[in-house]
Amino acid sequence: MAALTALILDDDREHAAMIAGCLHGEGFVLAPVPGSPDTPEPVADRVRRDSIDICLVGDRAMGRDGVDVVHDLRNGTAAGIVMLRHTGDEIDTVLALEMGADDYMVKPARPRELCARLRSVLRRTSRASREARPSAPSVLRRVDDLEICGVLRLVSVAGRMVDLGPGEFDVLMVLAARTNTVLSRDRIIAAARGGGHAISHRAVDAIVSRLRRKLFDSPEEGARRIRTVHGRGYMLTETR
């Protein structure tokens, strides 16, 4: 049986070294991180070319937000993906999973639990089963008639495709991660960081306004579906 290959993508060198020791003890072959700061190689290209079995992605990887790296991996490879972050916040977890991660763990990962989680992911994403697995699966978040594919970054309402900008999509994903829950502007800003852009309170208000206009047929429906809770924030409602 061929050795399983793992790729650790984590700018936290101390934690990456701990993970490497754990994986080495489990018999994994560790692949070097692709590219260099001057001539970066697309990580998905490296994973496909070298038939890497599983990728572990930290808060930041190769100078990028880890959620962006997860998105690239899932959109371009069939490897197993485990994300490791310092926060166990529910929104962060949901966003990572809907962007395509197969599992999510809070740092610092406990070695035995990490290896057990990896084995579980690998049972679902083994080389044999990956032959039939599409490179860009339709991972959907459904909120009534609203469908969001975090992997392909596509949105439709009642079957109608809607073109959203990066900031609009990120804010919608955050709201959809906790429907029927009021999220403050600060909470939305903190979670909508995957696109690598900074937003302010005023920008959040403008983005919500555009989402209502693009997604829904009337201002009244927009205000009902994405509610403003004065003094607290916004809430995406879900009736089903």
C-alpha positions as CSV (number, residue, x, y, z in Angstrom):
1,M,0.0,0.0,0.0
2,A,1.4,3.4,-1.0
3,A,2.2,5.8,1.8
4,L,-0.2,8.6,2.5
5,T,1.0,12.1,1.8
6,A,0.2,15.1,3.9
7,L,0.7,18.8,3.3
8,I,0.8,21.2,6.2
9,L,-0.1,24.8,5.2
10,D,0.3,26.9,8.4
11,D,2.3,30.0,8.9
12,D,2.4,29.2,12.7
13,R,5.7,27.4,12.5
14,E,5.6,26.1,16.1
15,H,2.2,24.5,15.6
16,A,3.2,23.2,12.1
17,A,6.2,21.5,13.6
18,M,4.1,19.8,16.3
19,I,1.7,18.6,13.6
20,A,4.6,17.3,11.5
21,G,5.9,15.3,14.4
22,C,2.5,13.8,14.9
23,L,2.0,12.9,11.3
24,H,5.5,11.5,10.9
25,G,4.8,9.2,13.9
26,E,1.7,8.0,12.1
27,G,3.7,7.0,9.0
28,F,2.7,9.9,6.7
29,V,5.0,11.3,4.1
30,L,5.2,15.1,4.5
31,A,5.2,17.1,1.4
32,P,7.2,20.4,1.3
33,V,5.1,23.6,1.1
34,P,4.8,24.6,-2.5
35,G,6.4,27.7,-4.1
36,S,8.4,30.5,-2.5
37,P,7.6,34.2,-1.7
38,D,9.2,35.2,-5.1
39,T,7.8,32.5,-7.3
40,P,4.6,31.1,-5.7
41,E,3.2,27.9,-7.1
42,P,-0.6,27.6,-7.0
43,V,-1.2,25.2,-4.1
44,A,-3.9,23.3,-5.9
45,D,-1.5,22.6,-8.8
46,R,1.0,21.1,-6.4
47,V,-1.6,19.0,-4.6
48,R,-2.9,17.6,-7.8
49,R,0.5,16.9,-9.4
50,D,1.9,15.1,-6.3
51,S,-1.4,13.2,-5.5
52,I,-1.4,14.6,-2.0
53,D,-3.9,12.8,0.2
54,I,-4.7,15.3,2.9
55,C,-4.0,19.0,3.5
56,L,-4.0,20.7,7.0
57,V,-4.6,24.4,6.8
58,G,-4.0,26.9,9.6
59,D,-5.4,30.4,10.3
60,R,-2.9,31.8,7.8
61,A,-1.1,29.8,5.1
62,M,1.6,31.1,2.7
63,G,0.7,34.6,3.8
64,R,-3.0,34.2,3.0
65,D,-6.1,33.7,5.0
66,G,-6.6,30.0,5.6
67,V,-10.2,30.2,4.4
68,D,-9.1,31.4,1.0
69,V,-6.6,28.5,0.8
70,V,-9.3,26.0,1.7
71,H,-11.5,27.5,-1.1
72,D,-8.7,27.1,-3.6
73,L,-8.0,23.5,-2.6
74,R,-11.6,22.4,-2.7
75,N,-12.2,24.2,-6.0
76,G,-9.2,22.6,-7.6
77,T,-8.5,19.3,-5.9
78,A,-10.1,16.2,-4.4
79,A,-7.7,16.0,-1.4
80,G,-9.0,15.8,2.2
81,I,-8.9,19.1,4.0
82,V,-8.7,19.7,7.7
83,M,-8.7,23.4,8.9
84,L,-7.1,24.3,12.2
85,R,-7.7,27.7,13.7
86,H,-7.3,29.4,17.1
87,T,-11.1,30.1,17.4
88,G,-13.9,27.7,17.9
89,D,-16.5,30.3,17.0
90,E,-19.5,28.7,15.3
91,I,-19.5,31.1,12.4
92,D,-15.8,30.5,11.6
93,T,-16.4,26.7,11.8
94,V,-19.5,26.9,9.5
95,L,-17.7,29.1,6.9
96,A,-14.7,26.8,6.8
97,L,-16.8,23.7,6.3
98,E,-19.0,25.4,3.7
99,M,-15.9,26.6,1.8
100,G,-15.0,22.9,1.5
101,A,-13.1,21.8,4.6
102,D,-13.8,18.2,5.5
103,D,-13.2,18.8,9.2
104,Y,-12.3,21.7,11.6
105,M,-10.3,21.7,14.8
106,V,-9.3,24.3,17.3
107,K,-5.7,25.0,18.0
108,P,-3.6,23.7,19.6
109,A,-4.7,20.4,18.2
110,R,-4.3,17.4,20.5
111,P,-2.1,14.9,18.6
112,R,-4.2,11.8,19.2
113,E,-7.5,13.5,18.4
114,L,-5.9,15.1,15.3
115,C,-4.7,11.7,14.0
116,A,-8.1,10.2,14.6
117,R,-9.8,13.0,12.7
118,L,-7.3,12.6,9.8
119,R,-8.1,8.9,9.6
120,S,-11.8,9.7,9.5
121,V,-11.4,12.2,6.7
122,L,-9.1,9.8,4.8
123,R,-11.7,7.1,5.0
124,R,-14.1,9.4,3.1
125,T,-11.5,10.8,0.7
126,S,-9.3,7.9,-0.1
127,R,-7.6,7.7,-3.5
128,A,-9.9,4.9,-4.6
129,S,-13.1,6.9,-3.7
130,R,-11.7,10.2,-5.0
131,E,-11.8,9.0,-8.6
132,A,-15.5,9.5,-8.6
133,R,-15.4,12.7,-6.6
134,P,-15.8,15.9,-8.6
135,S,-13.0,18.5,-8.3
136,A,-15.6,21.2,-7.5
137,P,-18.5,19.7,-5.5
138,S,-21.7,21.5,-5.1
139,V,-21.5,22.4,-1.4
140,L,-24.8,24.3,-0.9
141,R,-26.2,26.3,2.0
142,R,-29.9,26.7,1.6
143,V,-31.9,29.4,3.3
144,D,-35.5,29.0,2.1
145,D,-35.3,29.8,-1.7
146,L,-31.8,31.1,-1.4
147,E,-28.9,28.8,-2.4
148,I,-25.3,29.6,-1.7
149,C,-22.4,27.5,-3.0
150,G,-19.3,28.4,-0.9
151,V,-16.9,26.5,-3.1
152,L,-17.9,28.0,-6.4
153,R,-19.1,31.3,-4.9
154,L,-22.4,31.1,-6.6
155,V,-25.8,32.4,-5.4
156,S,-29.3,31.8,-6.7
157,V,-32.7,32.8,-5.4
158,A,-35.7,30.7,-6.6
159,G,-33.5,29.4,-9.4
160,R,-32.4,32.8,-10.5
161,M,-28.6,33.3,-10.5
162,V,-27.4,36.5,-8.8
163,D,-24.0,38.1,-9.5
164,L,-22.4,39.2,-6.2
165,G,-19.1,41.0,-5.6
166,P,-16.5,39.4,-3.2
167,G,-17.5,41.6,-0.3
168,E,-21.2,41.0,-0.8
169,F,-20.7,37.2,-1.1
170,D,-18.6,37.1,2.1
171,V,-21.2,39.1,4.1
172,L,-24.0,36.9,2.9
173,M,-22.0,33.8,3.9
174,V,-21.6,35.2,7.4
175,L,-25.3,35.9,7.7
176,A,-26.2,32.5,6.3
177,A,-24.0,30.8,8.8
178,R,-26.2,31.9,11.7
179,T,-29.7,32.5,10.3
180,N,-32.4,33.9,12.7
181,T,-29.5,35.3,14.8
182,V,-28.7,39.0,15.1
183,L,-25.0,39.6,14.2
184,S,-23.4,42.9,15.1
185,R,-21.4,44.8,12.4
186,D,-18.2,44.0,14.3
187,R,-19.1,40.3,14.2
188,I,-19.8,40.5,10.5
189,I,-16.5,42.3,9.9
190,A,-14.5,39.8,11.9
191,A,-15.9,36.8,10.1
192,A,-16.0,38.3,6.5
193,R,-12.3,38.4,6.2
194,G,-11.7,35.5,3.8
195,G,-11.6,37.8,0.8
196,G,-8.6,39.7,2.1
197,H,-10.4,43.0,2.1
198,A,-11.0,45.4,5.0
199,I,-14.6,46.7,5.6
200,S,-16.0,49.3,8.0
201,H,-19.4,49.6,9.7
202,R,-20.5,52.0,6.9
203,A,-19.4,49.5,4.3
204,V,-21.4,46.7,6.0
205,D,-24.5,48.9,5.8
206,A,-23.9,49.5,2.1
207,I,-23.3,45.8,1.4
208,V,-26.5,44.8,3.2
209,S,-28.4,47.4,1.1
210,R,-27.0,46.0,-2.1
211,L,-27.7,42.4,-1.0
212,R,-31.4,43.3,-0.4
213,R,-31.6,45.0,-3.8
214,K,-29.9,42.2,-5.7
215,L,-31.4,39.2,-4.0
216,F,-35.0,40.1,-3.5
217,D,-37.9,41.4,-5.6
218,S,-38.9,44.4,-3.5
219,P,-37.5,46.7,-0.8
220,E,-40.1,45.3,1.6
221,E,-39.0,41.7,1.0
222,G,-35.4,42.7,1.3
223,A,-36.0,44.4,4.6
224,R,-38.0,41.3,5.8
225,R,-35.4,38.7,4.7
226,I,-32.4,40.6,5.9
227,R,-33.7,42.4,9.0
228,T,-32.1,45.4,10.6
229,V,-32.2,45.2,14.4
230,H,-31.6,48.8,15.5
231,G,-28.6,49.2,17.8
232,R,-27.6,45.6,17.4
233,G,-27.0,44.6,13.7
234,Y,-28.5,42.4,11.0
235,M,-30.2,39.0,10.8
236,L,-30.9,36.8,7.8
237,T,-34.3,35.2,8.4
238,E,-35.1,31.6,7.7
239,T,-38.6,30.1,7.9
240,R,-38.1,26.5,7.0
